[in-house]
Amino acid sequence: MIAKKELAERLIETLPTARAGLFNPWRDHCPHDAAGNGPVEKLQRLALHLDCDPEFLLAGEAPGYQGCRYSGIAFTSERLLGEGAIPRVPALDGRLSTRRLPFSEPSATIVWKTLYRLGLAERTILWNAMQLHPYRTDNLWSNRTPSPEEISLGEPALRILIAAFPSARIVAVGKKSEGLLREMGIPIAGSVRHPANGGASEFAAGLKGLM
């Protein structure tokens, strides 16, 4: 199996950098990154996250500004990392962003709470169909739906990740993710409701049903 640091580097090498409206957490510098939380540190956390033999690979749509933009791991927030809640990743001894309070992404909290409840936290990798954070150019702390052309930028990395873990079952998180994966021709084990906007219970039930 490919060494996890090498795998993380291979994934990121496929992604463009310095594009307006698209932020690459592992290559681009954000003006709101805290000292000691640049692309290198985010890549290191990603490598630690990948260091397992996963049963599931959960794929969302794209990174968000409250989560992966600063953590480097999909569906993972600064608050969760500060609490030491992410398997294989040591608890933070500092901050990831310059925001007064650590970012806490609701979807990230629900996903990890569910993974722990189902006993899957150590056996799941989190990723996105498109791995660059799409934001409005007038506001770094915003999310927007990526265009079809932007979505296609994530396909090479997704294929590398799937090839690295051939026994992992790929689960689309949300209808948008399911559509993106099917358009890419990626076979999935199933689709679950996105946990946002009141979808926590359906997300948990759907994931449990796929176990």
C-alpha positions in Angstrom: 0.0 0.0 0.0 1.2 3.5 -0.8 2.7 5.3 2.2 0.1 7.7 3.5 2.3 10.8 3.2 3.1 9.9 -0.4 -0.6 9.3 -1.1 -1.6 12.6 0.4 1.1 14.3 -1.8 -0.1 12.5 -4.9 -3.7 13.6 -4.3 -2.7 17.3 -3.8 -0.4 17.3 -6.8 -3.4 16.8 -9.1 -5.2 20.0 -7.8 -4.6 23.5 -9.2 -3.7 26.4 -7.1 -4.1 30.2 -7.0 -7.5 30.2 -8.8 -10.0 32.9 -8.2 -13.0 31.6 -6.2 -11.3 28.3 -5.5 -9.1 27.7 -2.5 -6.6 24.8 -2.3 -6.2 24.1 1.5 -3.0 22.1 0.9 -1.3 24.6 -1.5 -2.8 28.0 -1.1 -2.2 30.4 1.9 -5.2 32.0 3.5 -4.8 35.4 5.2 -6.9 34.0 8.1 -4.6 31.0 8.7 -3.2 31.1 12.2 0.6 31.0 12.6 1.7 27.4 12.2 -1.3 26.4 10.1 -0.3 26.7 6.5 -0.5 24.2 3.6 2.2 22.0 5.1 0.4 21.5 8.3 -2.9 20.8 6.6 -1.2 18.2 4.3 0.3 16.5 7.4 -3.1 16.2 9.0 -4.5 14.8 5.8 -1.8 12.1 5.7 -2.6 11.1 9.3 -6.3 10.9 8.5 -5.5 8.6 5.6 -3.4 6.3 7.7 -6.0 3.5 8.2 -7.6 0.5 6.4 -11.0 2.1 5.8 -14.3 0.2 5.5 -16.1 3.4 4.2 -15.0 6.4 2.1 -17.6 9.1 2.7 -17.6 11.7 -0.1 -19.2 15.1 0.3 -19.5 17.8 -2.4 -16.8 20.3 -1.7 -14.8 21.7 1.3 -16.4 24.5 3.4 -14.9 27.6 5.0 -15.8 26.4 8.5 -14.2 23.0 8.0 -11.7 21.7 5.5 -10.4 25.2 4.5 -8.6 25.3 7.8 -8.4 21.7 8.9 -7.3 20.0 5.7 -9.7 17.2 6.3 -13.2 16.9 4.9 -16.1 17.3 7.4 -13.6 18.3 10.1 -13.6 21.6 11.9 -11.1 23.5 14.0 -13.2 22.9 17.1 -13.2 19.1 16.7 -9.4 19.1 16.2 -8.9 21.2 19.2 -10.9 18.7 21.2 -8.8 15.8 20.0 -11.9 14.2 18.5 -10.4 13.1 15.2 -8.8 9.6 15.2 -5.0 9.5 14.4 -4.7 13.3 14.6 -3.2 14.7 17.8 -5.2 17.4 19.5 -4.2 20.9 18.6 -1.9 22.9 20.9 -2.9 26.1 19.1 -5.3 27.7 16.7 -6.0 27.0 13.0 -7.6 30.3 12.1 -7.5 33.9 13.3 -11.2 34.0 14.0 -12.0 35.0 17.6 -13.6 31.6 18.3 -12.6 28.3 16.6 -14.7 27.4 13.6 -17.3 24.7 14.4 -19.0 23.3 11.3 -22.4 21.8 12.1 -22.1 19.0 9.4 -18.7 18.0 10.6 -20.0 17.7 14.2 -22.9 15.5 13.1 -20.7 13.3 10.8 -18.1 12.5 13.5 -20.8 12.0 16.2 -22.5 9.5 14.0 -19.3 7.7 13.1 -18.4 7.3 16.7 -21.9 6.1 17.6 -21.8 3.4 14.9 -18.2 2.4 15.7 -16.9 3.6 12.3 -14.7 6.5 13.4 -11.5 4.5 13.0 -12.6 2.8 9.8 -13.8 5.8 7.7 -12.0 8.2 5.4 -13.7 11.5 4.6 -13.2 13.2 1.2 -15.0 15.3 -1.3 -16.0 14.8 -4.9 -14.4 18.2 -5.6 -11.6 19.0 -3.2 -11.1 22.8 -3.6 -13.2 25.2 -1.5 -15.5 27.2 -3.8 -16.2 30.7 -2.3 -17.5 34.0 -3.5 -14.6 36.3 -4.5 -16.0 39.1 -2.3 -16.0 36.9 0.8 -13.4 34.3 1.8 -15.8 33.0 4.5 -18.5 31.9 2.2 -19.5 28.7 0.3 -21.0 28.4 -3.2 -22.0 25.5 -5.4 -19.1 24.6 -7.8 -19.6 24.7 -11.5 -19.4 21.6 -13.6 -16.0 22.7 -14.9 -14.7 23.2 -11.4 -16.1 19.8 -10.3 -14.1 18.1 -13.0 -10.9 19.3 -11.3 -11.4 16.9 -8.4 -11.8 13.8 -10.5 -8.1 12.8 -10.8 -7.6 12.9 -7.0 -10.8 11.0 -6.3 -9.7 8.2 -8.6 -6.3 8.0 -7.0 -7.9 7.8 -3.5 -10.3 5.1 -4.6 -7.5 3.0 -6.2 -5.5 3.3 -3.0 -8.3 1.8 -1.0 -10.0 -0.7 -3.3 -11.9 -2.5 -0.5 -13.5 0.7 0.9 -17.2 1.2 0.2 -17.8 4.6 -1.3 -20.8 6.5 0.1 -22.1 9.7 -1.4 -23.2 12.2 1.3 -26.1 14.2 -0.2 -27.8 14.2 -3.5 -25.4 16.7 -5.0 -22.5 14.4 -4.2 -24.3 11.4 -5.5 -24.9 13.2 -8.8 -21.3 14.3 -9.1 -20.0 10.9 -8.5 -22.3 9.2 -10.9 -21.4 11.8 -13.6 -17.8 10.9 -13.0 -18.7 7.3 -13.5 -17.6 6.4 -9.9 -19.5 3.3 -8.6 -20.9 3.9 -5.1 -22.2 1.6 -2.4 -25.1 4.0 -1.7 -26.1 7.6 -0.9 -27.1 9.1 2.4 -28.9 12.3 3.3 -26.5 15.2 3.9 -26.6 16.0 7.7 -27.1 19.8 7.2 -30.5 21.5 7.5 -32.2 18.9 9.7 -30.7 15.9 8.0 -28.8 14.4 11.0 -31.2 11.6 11.8 -31.6 10.5 8.2 -27.9 10.7 7.7 -27.3 8.4 10.7 -30.0 6.0 9.7 -28.8 5.8 6.1 -25.2 5.1 7.1 -26.3 2.5 9.6 -28.3 0.8 6.9 -25.2 0.5 4.7 -23.1 -1.2 7.5 
